[in-house]
Amino acid sequence: MLEVVDVDLKGAEPAGEGFAHTFLPGEITVVLGANQSGKTDLCRLIAGLNTRATGRVWLDRQEISQLDSRRRSVSMVYQAFINYPNLTVAQNIGSPLRAQGIELPAREARVADIAERLSIQDYLGRFPHELSGGQQQRVAIARALAKQARVLLLDEPLVNLDFKLREALEVELRDLLHASNTVVVYTSSDPRDAFSLGDQLLLLDGGKKLQSGKPIDVYRQPVDARAMGLLADPCINELKHEAREGALRPEHVFFADDLALRGRSCIAFELTVIACETNGDESFVHGEVAGAQWVMRCDGIRRPRLGSRVSVKALEQDVIWF
């Protein structure tokens, strides 16, 4: 179990006024936040690296805050993957095992096992410059796993990969990490990662903890509009209705004639169409409702005429009031 206490990610809070959070072994905790929200600073604090963040770190009920980074049972993978250019893939993966003094036969067995799980067993004799970007990132992840640290920090490790490769690696990585009893902290700015990878979710905003819990619980019951916005794709639609302020997600706004709304309690709005985007299986309709900018995410191809005023509805149950 990993615990952080009195955490101040910006280095500006009075002592004792930071947040606390517990990360459990065997679970992937996705730390979700926008750029500059403090995700990397949190990882560097846990790893014992140079950072503006302050706080105390406990691992299995022992404080490690004062330990040098090399003495912490923590591995970290960055979004800008780092491999030793003069070592082969096998040597890269085995380097932490060699540093631990593990004998060659056991080292080779461990390297072969991890390489097979990450589908890079055919490249063990190659050098990093002979690999694609996705293969190089797999090597960096494999080296971190080989260390068998009790905490694995993945700081947006897949952000530089193309979408299809990222999806494939996420599935492999999720299954591999769940098979261990490691504390896994995975930072991201993409809300999809919360659901595709996360057992638990921690939302950060401006260096502060907004909310935590199971991803579906945070999605259904955000504490405020900021928390709701972090899990919205592309954004939330703000609204006022009968002196109340609330918000809707793009996927919860429908054209008034949608069959899914029949016989159900709805709230109606009038939307002036500003722009339309289509990517084949879904469309995004941008518009204005009562002076606020809205966006709808619709299945299939929908392209209402620009400048037209269309009736849209939302189920009352999907509106979140603050």
Backbone as numpy.savetxt, mean C-alpha at the origin, in Angstrom:
# Nx Ny Nz CAx CAy CAz Cx Cy Cz
6.07 -9.77 17.46 5.23 -8.57 17.46 6.11 -7.32 17.46
5.76 -6.38 16.61 6.49 -5.12 16.50 5.60 -4.00 17.00
6.12 -3.18 17.89 5.36 -2.05 18.41 6.17 -0.77 18.25
5.50 0.29 17.80 6.11 1.61 17.76 5.31 2.52 18.68
6.01 3.34 19.46 5.38 4.16 20.50 5.89 5.59 20.40
5.01 6.54 20.66 5.37 7.97 20.65 6.03 8.37 19.33
5.45 7.90 18.24 6.05 8.13 16.92 5.68 9.52 16.40
6.71 10.28 16.06 6.55 11.59 15.44 7.33 11.55 14.13
6.61 11.47 13.01 7.25 11.28 11.72 7.81 12.56 11.12
7.40 13.71 11.67 7.88 14.99 11.15 8.91 15.64 12.06
9.11 15.08 13.23 10.09 15.65 14.16 9.68 16.98 14.72
8.36 17.20 14.86 7.89 18.51 15.31 6.92 18.44 16.48
6.44 17.24 16.82 5.46 17.12 17.90 6.14 17.22 19.27
5.44 17.76 20.28 5.97 17.73 21.64 6.17 16.29 22.09
7.14 16.06 22.94 7.44 14.71 23.41 6.20 14.06 24.02
6.00 12.79 23.66 4.89 12.04 24.23 3.56 12.22 23.52
3.53 13.02 22.43 2.27 13.26 21.74 2.20 12.57 20.38
3.14 11.65 20.12 3.10 10.91 18.87 2.12 9.75 18.94
2.01 9.00 17.85 1.06 7.90 17.82 1.76 6.57 18.12
0.96 5.56 18.38 1.45 4.21 18.63 0.76 3.25 17.67
1.44 2.16 17.34 0.82 1.14 16.49 1.52 -0.19 16.73
0.75 -1.28 16.59 1.28 -2.63 16.76 1.14 -3.40 15.45
2.23 -4.01 15.02 2.26 -4.84 13.82 2.42 -6.30 14.25
1.57 -7.17 13.76 1.55 -8.56 14.20 2.30 -9.47 13.23
2.97 -10.51 13.77 3.66 -11.47 12.90 2.66 -12.30 12.11
3.10 -12.71 10.90 2.23 -13.52 10.06 1.20 -12.72 9.30
1.21 -11.40 9.44 0.28 -10.53 8.74 1.04 -9.49 7.91
0.42 -9.08 6.81 0.96 -7.98 6.00 0.17 -6.74 6.37
0.86 -5.75 6.91 0.24 -4.46 7.21 0.60 -3.48 6.11
-0.39 -3.02 5.38 -0.17 -2.03 4.33 -0.26 -0.64 4.98
0.81 0.12 4.86 0.83 1.51 5.34 0.55 2.39 4.14
-0.63 3.00 4.14 -1.10 3.73 2.97 -1.09 5.23 3.24
-0.55 5.98 2.29 -0.52 7.42 2.43 -0.01 8.07 1.16
-0.26 9.35 1.01 0.23 10.09 -0.15 1.73 10.34 -0.01
2.34 10.91 -1.02 3.75 11.29 -0.93 3.94 12.27 0.22
5.05 12.12 0.93 5.41 12.96 2.07 4.50 12.75 3.29
3.80 11.63 3.32 2.94 11.35 4.48 3.72 10.74 5.64
4.94 10.29 5.38 5.75 9.73 6.45 5.99 8.23 6.35
5.60 7.61 5.25 5.72 6.16 5.11 7.18 5.70 5.19
8.04 6.34 4.41 9.45 5.94 4.41 10.11 6.27 5.74
9.75 7.41 6.34 10.32 7.76 7.64 9.95 6.72 8.70
8.75 6.19 8.64 8.34 5.15 9.58 9.20 3.90 9.40
9.43 3.50 8.15 10.28 2.34 7.88 11.71 2.57 8.37
12.23 3.74 8.12 13.61 4.03 8.53 13.74 4.09 10.05
12.69 4.55 10.72 12.69 4.55 12.19 12.75 3.12 12.71
11.95 2.23 12.13 11.93 0.84 12.56 13.26 0.16 12.27
13.86 0.49 11.12 15.11 -0.14 10.72 16.33 0.43 11.44
16.19 1.58 12.09 17.32 2.21 12.77 18.20 3.01 11.84
17.63 3.49 10.74 18.38 4.29 9.78 18.17 5.77 10.05
18.99 6.60 9.42 18.91 8.04 9.62 17.56 8.57 9.14
16.85 9.31 10.00 15.55 9.85 9.68 15.21 10.99 10.62
14.31 11.86 10.18 13.84 12.93 11.05 12.82 12.42 12.05
12.27 11.23 11.80 11.24 10.67 12.68 11.84 10.29 14.03
11.02 10.40 15.06 11.43 9.99 16.40 10.37 9.05 16.97
10.78 8.28 17.96 9.87 7.34 18.60 10.63 6.14 19.13
9.90 5.27 19.82 10.50 4.07 20.39 9.98 2.84 19.66
10.89 1.86 19.47 10.57 0.65 18.73 10.79 -0.55 19.63
9.77 -1.41 19.71 9.83 -2.63 20.52 9.61 -3.83 19.60
10.45 -4.86 19.75 10.30 -6.09 18.98 10.24 -7.25 19.96
9.13 -7.97 19.92 8.90 -9.09 20.85 9.13 -8.65 22.29
8.56 -7.48 22.60 8.54 -6.91 23.96 9.92 -6.48 24.47
10.89 -6.35 23.57 12.20 -5.83 23.93 12.45 -4.55 23.12
12.84 -3.48 23.82 13.08 -2.23 23.11 14.37 -2.31 22.32
14.29 -1.94 21.04 15.46 -1.98 20.16 15.82 -0.58 19.66
15.20 0.44 20.25 15.38 1.81 19.75 16.83 2.25 19.73
17.62 1.78 20.67 19.00 2.22 20.77 19.98 1.31 20.04
19.46 0.23 19.45 20.35 -0.69 18.75 20.75 -0.14 17.39
21.99 -0.42 17.00 22.45 -0.09 15.66 21.64 -0.88 14.64
21.46 -0.32 13.46 20.64 -0.98 12.44 21.13 -2.39 12.12
22.43 -2.61 12.19 22.98 -3.93 11.86 22.65 -4.97 12.92
22.27 -4.51 14.11 21.96 -5.44 15.20 20.45 -5.67 15.32
19.66 -5.06 14.47 18.22 -5.27 14.50 17.84 -6.38 13.53
16.90 -7.21 13.92 16.43 -8.29 13.06 15.40 -7.74 12.09
15.89 -6.85 11.19 15.03 -6.13 10.27 15.66 -6.14 8.88
14.85 -6.47 7.87 15.27 -6.35 6.47 14.41 -5.29 5.80
15.00 -4.58 4.82 14.26 -3.52 4.15 14.53 -3.56 2.65
13.46 -3.40 1.87 13.55 -3.33 0.41 12.98 -1.99 -0.02
13.73 -1.25 -0.83 13.33 0.08 -1.28 12.69 0.00 -2.66
11.96 1.07 -3.02 11.37 1.13 -4.36 12.45 1.19 -5.43
13.57 1.84 -5.13 14.73 1.83 -6.04 15.59 0.64 -5.62
15.34 -0.50 -6.27 15.99 -1.74 -5.84 17.51 -1.62 -5.92
18.17 -2.25 -4.95 19.63 -2.18 -4.85 20.18 -3.60 -4.82
20.98 -3.94 -5.82 21.68 -5.22 -5.85 23.17 -4.96 -6.06
23.99 -5.89 -5.59 25.43 -5.76 -5.77 25.78 -6.08 -7.22
26.27 -5.10 -7.98 26.48 -5.32 -9.43 27.56 -6.35 -9.75
28.53 -6.53 -8.84 29.64 -7.44 -9.10 29.38 -8.85 -8.62
28.17 -9.12 -8.07 27.83 -10.45 -7.59 26.73 -11.05 -8.46
26.75 -12.37 -8.61 25.69 -13.04 -9.35 24.40 -12.99 -8.54
23.32 -13.41 -9.18 22.04 -13.46 -8.47 22.14 -14.35 -7.24
22.75 -15.52 -7.39 22.90 -16.44 -6.26 23.72 -15.80 -5.14
24.78 -15.11 -5.51 25.64 -14.46 -4.50 24.92 -13.30 -3.83
24.11 -12.56 -4.61 23.32 -11.47 -4.02 22.35 -12.01 -2.97
21.60 -13.04 -3.35 20.61 -13.60 -2.42 21.29 -14.19 -1.19
22.43 -14.83 -1.40 23.12 -15.49 -0.29 23.99 -14.59 0.56
24.15 -13.31 0.17 25.07 -12.43 0.90 24.71 -12.26 2.38
23.45 -12.10 2.78 23.17 -12.00 4.21 23.42 -13.31 4.95
23.25 -14.43 4.27 23.52 -15.73 4.90 25.02 -15.91 5.12
25.79 -15.45 4.16 27.25 -15.52 4.30 27.71 -14.64 5.46
27.09 -13.45 5.58 27.45 -12.55 6.68 27.10 -13.16 8.03
26.08 -14.02 8.06 25.69 -14.68 9.30 26.54 -15.91 9.61
27.45 -16.24 8.70 28.35 -17.37 8.92 27.74 -18.72 8.63
26.68 -18.76 7.85 26.02 -20.01 7.51 26.87 -20.77 6.48
27.04 -22.08 6.71 27.88 -22.89 5.85 27.31 -22.95 4.43
28.22 -23.20 3.46 27.87 -23.16 2.05 26.72 -24.09 1.66
26.69 -25.36 2.07 25.58 -26.23 1.66 24.22 -25.71 2.10
24.12 -25.26 3.35 22.85 -24.72 3.85 22.51 -23.42 3.14
23.54 -22.64 2.84 23.34 -21.36 2.14 22.79 -21.60 0.74
23.37 -22.53 0.04 22.93 -22.82 -1.32 21.51 -23.37 -1.34
21.16 -24.19 -0.35 19.81 -24.74 -0.29 18.78 -23.64 -0.05
19.12 -22.73 0.83 18.20 -21.63 1.13 18.05 -20.71 -0.09
19.13 -20.41 -0.77 19.08 -19.56 -1.97 18.23 -20.22 -3.04
18.41 -21.52 -3.26 17.65 -22.23 -4.28 16.15 -22.22 -3.96
15.81 -22.40 -2.69 14.40 -22.42 -2.28 13.73 -21.07 -2.53
14.38 -19.99 -2.11 13.80 -18.66 -2.27 13.73 -18.29 -3.75
14.77 -18.61 -4.50 14.79 -18.28 -5.93 13.64 -18.97 -6.66
13.37 -20.23 -6.29 12.28 -20.95 -6.94 10.93 -20.32 -6.60
10.75 -19.91 -5.36 9.49 -19.31 -4.94 9.23 -17.98 -5.65
10.30 -17.27 -5.99 10.16 -15.99 -6.68 10.40 -16.11 -8.19
10.47 -17.36 -8.67 10.59 -17.64 -10.11 11.83 -17.01 -10.75
12.94 -17.04 -10.03 14.20 -16.54 -10.61 15.29 -17.62 -10.53
14.87 -18.90 -10.42 15.83 -19.99 -10.29 16.68 -20.17 -11.54
16.17 -19.70 -12.68 16.94 -19.86 -13.93 17.99 -18.77 -14.13
18.05 -17.81 -13.21 18.96 -16.67 -13.38 20.05 -16.60 -12.31
20.23 -17.67 -11.56 21.14 -17.63 -10.41 22.58 -17.33 -10.83
22.96 -17.68 -12.04 24.33 -17.45 -12.48 24.53 -16.13 -13.19
23.47 -15.35 -13.35 23.57 -14.08 -14.05 23.92 -12.94 -13.10
24.35 -11.82 -13.71 24.63 -10.60 -12.95 23.43 -9.66 -13.07
23.25 -8.74 -12.14 22.08 -7.85 -12.16 21.86 -7.12 -13.48
22.94 -6.67 -14.14 22.76 -5.92 -15.38 22.22 -6.78 -16.52
22.20 -8.10 -16.33 21.67 -9.00 -17.34 20.19 -9.32 -17.12
19.58 -8.68 -16.14 18.19 -8.95 -15.78 17.29 -7.77 -16.13
16.00 -8.06 -16.26 15.02 -6.99 -16.44 14.77 -6.31 -15.10
14.04 -5.20 -15.15 13.74 -4.49 -13.91 12.96 -5.34 -12.92
11.98 -6.07 -13.43 11.19 -6.93 -12.56 12.02 -8.04 -11.94
12.93 -8.61 -12.71 13.80 -9.66 -12.19 14.76 -9.11 -11.14
15.28 -7.91 -11.37 16.18 -7.30 -10.39 15.45 -7.02 -9.07
14.17 -6.60 -9.16 13.43 -6.34 -7.93 13.17 -7.65 -7.18
12.94 -8.72 -7.91 12.76 -10.03 -7.27 14.03 -10.44 -6.53
15.17 -10.14 -7.12 16.45 -10.47 -6.46 16.58 -9.68 -5.15
16.23 -8.39 -5.19 16.32 -7.58 -3.97 15.39 -8.11 -2.89
14.19 -8.52 -3.28 13.24 -9.08 -2.31 13.75 -10.42 -1.79
14.31 -11.23 -2.68 14.84 -12.53 -2.27 15.96 -12.37 -1.26
16.83 -11.38 -1.48 17.93 -11.17 -0.53 17.41 -10.77 0.84
16.34 -9.93 0.85 15.75 -9.53 2.13 15.11 -10.72 2.84
14.47 -11.60 2.07 13.85 -12.79 2.67 14.89 -13.77 3.18
16.02 -13.85 2.48 17.07 -14.79 2.87 17.62 -14.49 4.25
17.60 -13.24 4.63 18.12 -12.84 5.94 17.32 -13.44 7.08
16.06 -13.82 6.80 15.16 -14.41 7.80 15.02 -13.51 9.02
14.91 -12.23 8.75 14.69 -11.27 9.84 13.27 -11.39 10.37
13.07 -10.96 11.59 11.73 -11.03 12.19 10.83 -9.93 11.67
11.42 -8.90 11.05 10.64 -7.80 10.47 11.11 -7.57 9.04
10.16 -7.49 8.13 10.47 -7.20 6.72 9.74 -5.92 6.33
10.51 -4.91 5.94 9.97 -3.62 5.52 10.05 -3.51 4.01
8.91 -3.32 3.36 8.85 -3.20 1.90 8.34 -1.80 1.58
9.25 -0.91 1.23 8.90 0.50 1.00 8.59 0.72 -0.47
7.31 0.61 -0.83 6.84 0.74 -2.21 7.73 -0.03 -3.17
7.92 -1.34 -2.94 8.92 -2.08 -3.73 8.54 -2.31 -5.17
7.26 -2.18 -5.53 6.84 -2.51 -6.88 6.42 -1.29 -7.69
6.58 -0.09 -7.14 6.05 1.11 -7.77 6.69 1.41 -9.12
7.92 0.95 -9.34 8.61 1.24 -10.59 8.38 0.19 -11.67
7.56 -0.82 -11.39 7.32 -1.88 -12.34 6.06 -1.60 -13.15
5.97 -2.17 -14.35 4.76 -1.98 -15.15 3.60 -2.72 -14.51
2.37 -2.35 -14.89 1.17 -2.79 -14.18 1.02 -4.31 -14.17
1.18 -4.96 -15.34 0.98 -6.41 -15.41 2.01 -7.16 -14.58
3.26 -6.72 -14.65 4.31 -7.36 -13.88 4.07 -7.16 -12.39
3.62 -5.96 -12.04 3.34 -5.66 -10.64 2.24 -6.56 -10.11
1.16 -6.75 -10.88 0.06 -7.61 -10.45 0.53 -9.03 -10.22
1.32 -9.56 -11.14 1.80 -10.93 -11.02 2.69 -11.10 -9.80
3.58 -10.15 -9.57 4.51 -10.24 -8.45 3.78 -10.07 -7.12
2.72 -9.26 -7.10 1.95 -9.08 -5.86 1.35 -10.40 -5.40
0.81 -11.18 -6.35 0.21 -12.47 -6.00 1.26 -13.41 -5.43
2.41 -13.50 -6.10 3.49 -14.37 -5.63 3.99 -13.92 -4.26
4.15 -12.62 -4.11 4.69 -12.08 -2.87 3.74 -12.31 -1.71
2.45 -12.11 -1.94 1.46 -12.30 -0.88 1.50 -13.73 -0.35
1.50 -14.69 -1.26 1.51 -16.09 -0.84 2.81 -16.44 -0.11
3.92 -15.92 -0.60 5.21 -16.20 0.02 5.30 -15.62 1.43
4.83 -14.38 1.59 4.91 -13.73 2.90 3.96 -14.35 3.90
2.79 -14.79 3.44 1.85 -15.42 4.36 2.35 -16.75 4.88
3.27 -17.36 4.15 3.81 -18.65 4.57 4.84 -18.50 5.69
5.25 -17.28 5.98 6.23 -17.04 7.03 5.53 -16.50 8.28
6.28 -16.37 9.34 5.74 -15.79 10.57 6.39 -14.44 10.83
6.69 -13.76 9.72 7.41 -12.49 9.78 6.43 -11.33 9.95
6.87 -10.28 10.64 6.13 -9.01 10.65 6.44 -8.32 9.32
5.41 -8.07 8.52 5.61 -7.47 7.20 4.93 -6.10 7.17
5.72 -5.08 6.85 5.20 -3.71 6.70 5.40 -3.32 5.24
4.30 -3.06 4.54 4.33 -2.77 3.11 3.76 -1.38 2.88
4.59 -0.44 2.45 4.10 0.92 2.24 3.64 1.11 0.79
2.63 1.95 0.62 2.08 2.17 -0.72 1.28 3.47 -0.74
1.12 4.02 -1.93 0.21 5.15 -2.14 -0.97 4.73 -3.00
-1.05 3.44 -3.33 -2.11 2.91 -4.19 -3.13 2.18 -3.33
-4.38 2.64 -3.27 -5.38 1.99 -2.43 -5.66 0.54 -2.81
-5.37 0.15 -4.03 -5.60 -1.24 -4.43 -4.73 -2.20 -3.64
-3.54 -1.74 -3.23 -2.65 -2.60 -2.46 -3.25 -2.97 -1.10
-4.07 -2.08 -0.55 -4.69 -2.36 0.74 -5.52 -3.62 0.69
-6.19 -3.85 -0.45 -7.07 -5.00 -0.57 -6.39 -6.21 -1.20
-5.44 -5.99 -2.09 -4.78 -7.11 -2.75 -3.70 -7.74 -1.86
-3.13 -6.97 -0.93 -2.04 -7.48 -0.11 -2.32 -7.44 1.40
-3.10 -6.48 1.85 -3.16 -6.19 3.27 -4.07 -7.08 4.10
-3.53 -7.56 5.22 -4.36 -8.15 6.27 -4.82 -7.05 7.21
-3.92 -6.08 7.40 -4.22 -4.91 8.23 -3.83 -3.67 7.44
-4.42 -2.55 7.84 -4.19 -1.29 7.14 -3.91 -0.18 8.13
-2.90 0.62 7.83 -2.58 1.81 8.62 -2.55 3.00 7.68
-3.41 3.99 7.94 -3.47 5.19 7.11 -2.65 6.29 7.74
-1.78 6.92 6.93 -0.98 8.05 7.37 -1.33 9.28 6.55
-1.36 10.43 7.22 -1.60 11.69 6.52 -0.83 12.79 7.24
0.07 13.45 6.51 0.85 14.52 7.12 1.67 14.09 8.31
2.14 12.83 8.28 2.95 12.33 9.38 2.16 11.84 10.58
0.84 11.83 10.49 0.00 11.42 11.60 -0.79 10.16 11.23
-1.13 9.40 12.24 -1.95 8.21 12.06 -3.41 8.63 11.98
-4.05 8.31 10.86 -5.45 8.64 10.68 -6.36 7.55 11.21
-6.06 6.30 10.82 -6.95 5.19 11.14 -6.21 3.89 10.90
-6.65 2.83 11.56 -6.08 1.51 11.32 -7.16 0.46 11.51
-6.92 -0.72 10.98 -7.87 -1.82 11.10 -7.82 -2.69 9.86
-8.76 -3.60 9.75 -8.85 -4.43 8.55 -9.25 -3.54 7.38
-8.68 -3.78 6.19 -8.97 -2.89 5.05 -10.46 -2.70 4.77
-11.24 -3.76 4.82 -12.66 -3.62 4.49 -13.38 -2.80 5.56
-12.95 -2.90 6.82 -13.58 -2.11 7.89 -13.27 -0.63 7.74
-12.01 -0.33 7.39 -11.63 1.08 7.19 -12.34 1.64 5.96
-12.50 0.82 4.94 -13.21 1.26 3.72 -14.66 1.59 4.04
-15.30 0.75 4.83 -16.72 0.94 5.12 -16.98 2.03 6.14
-16.03 2.22 7.06 -16.25 3.18 8.13 -15.05 4.10 8.31
-14.75 4.95 7.32 -13.63 5.89 7.47 -13.94 6.91 8.55
-12.90 7.33 9.28 -13.13 8.26 10.39 -13.41 9.67 9.90
-12.90 10.01 8.71 -13.15 11.34 8.16 -12.94 11.32 6.65
-13.11 12.48 6.03 -12.99 12.57 4.58 -11.57 12.27 4.10
-10.56 12.60 4.90 -9.19 12.31 4.50 -8.97 10.80 4.41
-9.45 10.07 5.42 -9.32 8.61 5.41 -10.08 8.01 4.25
-11.27 8.52 3.99 -12.07 8.03 2.88 -11.36 8.31 1.56
-10.74 9.47 1.43 -10.06 9.84 0.20 -8.86 8.97 -0.10
-8.16 8.50 0.92 -6.99 7.66 0.69 -7.36 6.31 0.08
-8.59 5.87 0.32 -9.04 4.58 -0.21 -9.95 4.74 -1.42
-10.02 5.94 -1.97 -10.87 6.18 -3.14 -10.01 6.22 -4.40
-10.58 5.74 -5.49 -9.88 5.76 -6.78 -10.87 6.20 -7.84
-10.71 7.44 -8.42 -9.56 8.33 -8.24 -9.70 9.32 -7.08
-10.93 9.67 -6.66 -11.10 10.66 -5.60 -12.49 10.50 -5.02
-12.79 11.22 -3.95 -14.15 11.18 -3.41 -14.95 12.37 -3.94
-16.26 12.19 -3.97 -17.17 13.24 -4.40 -17.82 13.85 -3.17
-17.53 15.11 -2.91 -18.09 15.76 -1.73 -19.50 16.28 -2.04
-20.36 16.21 -1.05 -21.74 16.64 -1.27 -22.33 17.24 -0.01
-23.37 18.03 -0.21 -24.17 18.57 0.88 -25.61 18.22 0.59
-26.30 17.76 1.63 -27.70 17.36 1.44 -28.44 17.59 2.75
-29.44 18.43 2.69 -30.26 18.73 3.87 -29.38 19.13 5.06
-28.49 20.10 4.81 -27.62 20.69 5.84 -26.57 19.71 6.37
-26.41 18.58 5.70 -25.37 17.64 6.12 -24.27 17.59 5.07
-23.03 17.30 5.53 -21.89 17.16 4.62 -21.46 15.70 4.58
-21.25 15.22 3.37 -20.84 13.83 3.23 -20.00 13.63 1.99
-19.83 12.36 1.60 -19.01 12.04 0.44 -19.45 10.72 -0.16
-19.18 10.58 -1.45 -19.47 9.37 -2.21 -18.22 8.95 -2.98
-18.01 7.65 -3.09 -16.93 7.17 -3.93 -17.39 7.13 -5.38
-16.47 7.25 -6.34 -16.84 7.27 -7.76 -17.64 6.04 -8.20
-17.33 4.86 -7.62 -18.03 3.64 -8.02 -19.43 3.54 -7.46
-19.81 4.49 -6.60 -21.14 4.47 -5.99 -22.09 5.51 -6.58
-21.70 6.11 -7.72 -22.57 7.06 -8.42 -23.03 6.40 -9.71
-24.36 6.37 -9.94 -24.93 5.68 -11.10 -25.80 6.62 -11.91
-25.95 6.31 -13.20 -26.95 7.00 -13.99 -28.33 6.60 -13.47
-29.28 7.52 -13.53 -30.58 7.31 -12.89 -31.33 6.11 -13.42
-31.04 5.70 -14.68 -31.76 4.56 -15.25 -31.08 3.22 -14.99
-30.05 3.19 -14.14 -29.33 1.94 -13.87 -30.26 0.94 -13.18
-30.29 -0.28 -13.69 -31.18 -1.30 -13.15 -30.84 -1.66 -11.71
-29.59 -1.45 -11.30 -29.19 -1.80 -9.94 -29.89 -0.95 -8.89
-30.48 0.18 -9.31 -31.11 1.10 -8.37 -32.61 0.83 -8.17
-33.17 -0.02 -8.98 -34.61 -0.21 -8.95 -35.08 -0.72 -7.59
-36.11 -0.05 -7.06 -36.71 -0.48 -5.81 -35.87 -0.22 -4.57
-34.81 0.57 -4.72 -33.92 0.83 -3.57 -33.94 2.31 -3.22
-33.64 2.60 -1.97 -33.68 3.98 -1.48 -32.46 4.75 -1.98
-32.70 5.83 -2.72 -31.62 6.57 -3.38 -31.70 8.07 -3.08
-30.58 8.74 -3.35 -30.52 10.20 -3.36 -30.18 10.62 -4.80
-30.90 11.58 -5.34 -30.72 12.00 -6.73 -29.94 13.30 -6.81
-29.16 13.44 -7.91 -28.37 14.63 -8.16 -28.42 14.94 -9.65
-28.09 16.16 -10.00 -27.97 16.53 -11.40 -26.52 16.87 -11.69
-25.94 16.19 -12.67 -24.52 16.33 -12.98 -24.35 16.95 -14.37
-23.52 17.99 -14.45 -23.16 18.60 -15.73 -21.87 17.96 -16.21
-21.91 17.32 -17.37 -20.78 16.54 -17.88 -19.67 17.48 -18.38
-18.45 17.25 -17.89 -17.29 18.06 -18.27 -16.34 17.29 -19.17
-16.12 16.01 -18.85 -15.18 15.21 -19.63 -15.50 13.73 -19.43
-15.02 12.90 -20.38 -15.22 11.45 -20.30 -13.90 10.74 -20.65
-13.62 9.67 -19.92 -12.46 8.84 -20.21 -12.92 7.39 -20.29
-12.37 6.63 -21.23 -12.73 5.23 -21.37 -11.47 4.39 -21.53
-11.38 3.29 -20.79 -10.23 2.40 -20.97 -10.66 1.00 -21.40
-11.88 0.88 -21.92 -12.33 -0.41 -22.44 -13.40 -1.04 -21.57
-13.01 -1.49 -20.37 -13.97 -2.17 -19.53 -14.67 -1.24 -18.55
-14.21 0.01 -18.45 -14.87 0.97 -17.57 -14.65 2.38 -18.09
-15.52 3.28 -17.64 -15.44 4.68 -18.05 -15.45 5.57 -16.83
-14.82 6.74 -16.98 -14.84 7.76 -15.94 -15.53 8.99 -16.52
-16.61 9.39 -15.89 -17.35 10.56 -16.33 -17.12 11.67 -15.31
-16.51 12.76 -15.76 -16.22 13.89 -14.89 -17.32 14.94 -15.06
-17.70 15.54 -13.93 -18.76 16.54 -14.03 -18.81 17.43 -12.81
-19.85 18.23 -12.77 -20.03 19.18 -11.68 -21.42 18.99 -11.09
-21.46 18.91 -9.75 -22.73 18.78 -9.02 -22.78 19.88 -7.96
-23.71 20.78 -8.10 -23.89 21.87 -7.13 -22.58 22.60 -6.86
-21.79 22.83 -7.93 -20.55 23.57 -7.80 -19.35 22.75 -7.40
-19.53 21.46 -7.09 -18.41 20.59 -6.70 -18.02 19.68 -7.85
-16.72 19.41 -7.98 -16.23 18.53 -9.03 -16.46 17.07 -8.63
-17.10 16.32 -9.51 -17.40 14.92 -9.27 -16.81 14.05 -10.37
-16.66 12.76 -10.07 -16.28 11.78 -11.07 -17.04 10.50 -10.80
-17.56 9.89 -11.87 -18.24 8.61 -11.80 -17.35 7.53 -12.43
-17.34 6.35 -11.83 -16.65 5.22 -12.43 -17.70 4.20 -12.84
-17.85 3.97 -14.13 -18.94 3.16 -14.66 -18.39 1.94 -15.40
-19.14 0.85 -15.36 -18.79 -0.33 -16.14 -19.07 -0.08 -17.62
-18.20 -0.61 -18.48 -18.41 -0.49 -19.91 -18.09 0.90 -20.45
-18.55 1.16 -21.65 -18.28 2.44 -22.31 -19.49 3.35 -22.16
-19.30 4.46 -21.46 -20.36 5.47 -21.29 -19.78 6.83 -21.65
-20.35 7.48 -22.64 -19.84 8.78 -23.07 -21.00 9.75 -23.29
-21.58 10.26 -22.21 -22.64 11.26 -22.37 -22.08 12.53 -23.02
-22.94 13.27 -23.67 -22.52 14.46 -24.42 -21.93 15.51 -23.48
-20.78 16.06 -23.86 -20.13 17.10 -23.04 -21.06 18.30 -22.90
-21.18 18.82 -21.69 -22.03 19.97 -21.43 -23.46 19.61 -21.10
-23.83 18.34 -21.31 -25.20 17.93 -21.01 -25.40 17.79 -19.51
-26.65 17.89 -19.11 -27.01 17.73 -17.70 -27.74 16.39 -17.58
-27.18 15.49 -16.76 -27.74 14.15 -16.63 -28.13 13.89 -15.18
-29.13 13.06 -15.01 -29.58 12.70 -13.67 -28.77 11.50 -13.18
-28.21 11.63 -12.00 -27.45 10.53 -11.40 -28.00 10.27 -10.00
-27.76 9.06 -9.52 -28.26 8.69 -8.21 -27.20 7.89 -7.44
-27.42 7.84 -6.14 -26.58 7.03 -5.27 -27.47 6.37 -4.23
-27.13 5.15 -3.87 -27.87 4.49 -2.79 -27.60 5.22 -1.49
-28.63 5.41 -0.71 -28.46 6.10 0.56 -27.42 5.42 1.44
-27.36 4.10 1.36 -26.42 3.35 2.20 -24.95 3.60 1.82
-24.72 4.09 0.59 -23.34 4.32 0.13 -22.83 5.72 0.48
-23.71 6.60 0.90 -23.28 7.95 1.27 -22.72 7.89 2.69
-21.53 8.43 2.85 -20.91 8.48 4.18 -20.98 9.93 4.68
-21.64 10.11 5.80 -21.83 11.44 6.36 -20.81 11.71 7.46
-20.33 12.93 7.48 -19.34 13.31 8.49 -19.91 14.41 9.37
